[in-house]
Amino acid sequence: MKSLLITVVLAAGLASGAVLAQSGPDVLKAKGCLNCHDMEKKKVGPSFKDVAAKHKGDKSQAPAIVEKIKGGKGHPKVAASDAELKAAVETVLSAK
Protein backbone atom coordinates (compact mmCIF):
# COMPACT_ATOMS: atom_id res chain seq x y z
CA MET A 1 0.00 0.00 0.00
CA LYS A 2 2.82 2.39 0.90
CA SER A 3 4.60 1.78 -2.42
CA LEU A 4 1.36 2.41 -4.31
CA LEU A 5 0.97 5.77 -2.57
CA ILE A 6 4.55 6.74 -3.42
CA THR A 7 4.00 5.73 -7.05
CA VAL A 8 0.82 7.79 -7.27
CA VAL A 9 2.49 10.85 -5.73
CA LEU A 10 5.48 10.59 -8.09
CA ALA A 11 3.21 10.15 -11.12
CA ALA A 12 1.16 13.17 -10.10
CA GLY A 13 4.32 15.24 -9.76
CA LEU A 14 5.55 14.23 -13.19
CA ALA A 15 2.13 14.79 -14.76
CA SER A 16 1.98 18.30 -13.35
CA GLY A 17 5.27 19.14 -15.05
CA ALA A 18 7.36 19.22 -11.91
CA VAL A 19 11.01 19.20 -12.90
CA LEU A 20 13.95 18.91 -10.59
CA ALA A 21 16.34 21.67 -11.57
CA GLN A 22 19.98 20.78 -11.98
CA SER A 23 22.83 22.84 -10.61
CA GLY A 24 24.31 25.48 -12.90
CA PRO A 25 27.53 23.57 -13.72
CA ASP A 26 25.49 20.42 -14.44
CA VAL A 27 23.24 22.35 -16.83
CA LEU A 28 26.24 23.85 -18.61
CA LYS A 29 27.57 20.34 -19.23
CA ALA A 30 24.26 18.64 -20.01
CA LYS A 31 22.97 21.24 -22.45
CA GLY A 32 26.19 21.45 -24.48
CA CYS A 33 27.21 24.96 -23.44
CA LEU A 34 30.79 23.79 -23.02
CA ASN A 35 30.96 22.88 -26.71
CA CYS A 36 31.10 26.58 -27.60
CA HIS A 37 32.17 28.21 -24.32
CA ASP A 38 34.96 27.71 -21.81
CA MET A 39 35.34 29.20 -18.36
CA GLU A 40 38.72 30.81 -19.14
CA LYS A 41 39.18 31.19 -22.90
CA LYS A 42 37.18 32.10 -25.99
CA LYS A 43 36.02 29.22 -28.16
CA VAL A 44 33.18 29.74 -30.63
CA GLY A 45 31.51 31.98 -28.06
CA PRO A 46 33.02 34.19 -25.37
CA SER A 47 34.49 32.71 -22.21
CA PHE A 48 32.21 32.65 -19.19
CA LYS A 49 34.78 34.81 -17.42
CA ASP A 50 34.39 37.49 -20.13
CA VAL A 51 30.58 37.31 -19.95
CA ALA A 52 30.74 37.74 -16.17
CA ALA A 53 33.11 40.71 -16.53
CA LYS A 54 30.79 42.35 -19.08
CA HIS A 55 27.85 42.14 -16.67
CA LYS A 56 29.85 42.63 -13.45
CA GLY A 57 27.74 44.11 -10.69
CA ASP A 58 24.58 44.07 -12.81
CA LYS A 59 22.66 40.94 -11.83
CA SER A 60 19.51 42.49 -13.33
CA GLN A 61 20.75 41.28 -16.73
CA ALA A 62 20.19 37.61 -15.81
CA PRO A 63 16.52 37.45 -16.96
CA ALA A 64 17.41 39.10 -20.28
CA ILE A 65 20.25 36.62 -20.84
CA VAL A 66 17.91 33.71 -20.01
CA GLU A 67 15.39 34.98 -22.58
CA LYS A 68 18.12 35.41 -25.20
CA ILE A 69 19.25 31.82 -24.74
CA LYS A 70 15.70 30.49 -24.53
CA GLY A 71 14.50 32.35 -27.60
CA GLY A 72 17.52 31.74 -29.79
CA LYS A 73 18.08 35.43 -30.56
CA GLY A 74 21.79 36.01 -31.10
CA HIS A 75 22.53 32.65 -29.47
CA PRO A 76 21.56 29.11 -30.47
CA LYS A 77 18.28 28.10 -28.84
CA VAL A 78 18.77 25.86 -25.81
CA ALA A 79 16.09 23.34 -24.86
CA ALA A 80 16.01 23.68 -21.08
CA SER A 81 13.57 24.71 -18.39
CA ASP A 82 13.55 28.26 -17.06
CA ALA A 83 14.97 27.00 -13.76
CA GLU A 84 17.84 25.25 -15.54
CA LEU A 85 18.64 28.30 -17.66
CA LYS A 86 18.51 30.56 -14.62
CA ALA A 87 20.91 28.26 -12.74
CA ALA A 88 23.30 28.19 -15.72
CA VAL A 89 23.23 31.97 -16.17
CA GLU A 90 23.80 32.56 -12.46
CA THR A 91 26.81 30.24 -12.61
CA VAL A 92 28.22 32.09 -15.60
CA LEU A 93 27.66 35.53 -14.04
CA SER A 94 29.41 34.42 -10.85
CA ALA A 95 32.58 33.41 -12.75
CA LYS A 96 35.74 35.17 -11.62
Wavefront OBJ file of the C-alpha trace (Angstrom):
o trace
v 0.000 0.000 0.000
v 2.822 2.385 0.899
v 4.604 1.781 -2.424
v 1.363 2.409 -4.308
v 0.975 5.768 -2.565
v 4.554 6.737 -3.423
v 4.001 5.734 -7.052
v 0.819 7.793 -7.270
v 2.493 10.851 -5.728
v 5.476 10.595 -8.093
v 3.213 10.150 -11.117
v 1.162 13.172 -10.103
v 4.323 15.242 -9.756
v 5.545 14.230 -13.195
v 2.126 14.794 -14.765
v 1.981 18.305 -13.352
v 5.269 19.145 -15.051
v 7.360 19.219 -11.915
v 11.010 19.199 -12.897
v 13.952 18.909 -10.591
v 16.342 21.672 -11.569
v 19.978 20.780 -11.976
v 22.828 22.836 -10.610
v 24.310 25.480 -12.896
v 27.526 23.572 -13.719
v 25.491 20.425 -14.443
v 23.238 22.349 -16.829
v 26.241 23.855 -18.614
v 27.569 20.337 -19.226
v 24.263 18.639 -20.010
v 22.974 21.244 -22.454
v 26.192 21.452 -24.482
v 27.207 24.958 -23.439
v 30.792 23.787 -23.020
v 30.958 22.883 -26.713
v 31.104 26.583 -27.599
v 32.166 28.213 -24.324
v 34.961 27.708 -21.808
v 35.343 29.203 -18.363
v 38.716 30.809 -19.141
v 39.180 31.190 -22.895
v 37.182 32.101 -25.994
v 36.023 29.217 -28.163
v 33.179 29.744 -30.630
v 31.508 31.983 -28.057
v 33.022 34.188 -25.367
v 34.489 32.713 -22.209
v 32.212 32.646 -19.192
v 34.778 34.808 -17.424
v 34.387 37.492 -20.132
v 30.581 37.313 -19.953
v 30.742 37.744 -16.169
v 33.112 40.711 -16.532
v 30.794 42.347 -19.079
v 27.849 42.135 -16.674
v 29.847 42.633 -13.452
v 27.744 44.109 -10.691
v 24.576 44.073 -12.812
v 22.664 40.943 -11.831
v 19.514 42.492 -13.329
v 20.751 41.284 -16.733
v 20.192 37.611 -15.807
v 16.524 37.455 -16.957
v 17.414 39.098 -20.282
v 20.245 36.616 -20.836
v 17.912 33.708 -20.012
v 15.386 34.983 -22.579
v 18.116 35.414 -25.195
v 19.245 31.817 -24.739
v 15.696 30.487 -24.527
v 14.496 32.348 -27.603
v 17.523 31.741 -29.791
v 18.077 35.429 -30.565
v 21.795 36.015 -31.098
v 22.526 32.648 -29.474
v 21.556 29.105 -30.466
v 18.276 28.101 -28.841
v 18.772 25.858 -25.805
v 16.091 23.340 -24.860
v 16.012 23.684 -21.082
v 13.570 24.711 -18.391
v 13.548 28.262 -17.060
v 14.975 27.003 -13.756
v 17.841 25.251 -15.542
v 18.643 28.295 -17.662
v 18.506 30.556 -14.622
v 20.909 28.260 -12.737
v 23.299 28.190 -15.718
v 23.230 31.973 -16.166
v 23.796 32.565 -12.455
v 26.806 30.238 -12.609
v 28.218 32.093 -15.599
v 27.657 35.529 -14.042
v 29.407 34.424 -10.853
v 32.583 33.407 -12.754
v 35.744 35.171 -11.621
l 1 2 3 4 5 6 7 8 9 10 11 12 13 14 15 16 17 18 19 20 21 22 23 24 25 26 27 28 29 30 31 32 33 34 35 36 37 38 39 40 41 42 43 44 45 46 47 48 49 50 51 52 53 54 55 56 57 58 59 60 61 62 63 64 65 66 67 68 69 70 71 72 73 74 75 76 77 78 79 80 81 82 83 84 85 86 87 88 89 90 91 92 93 94 95 96
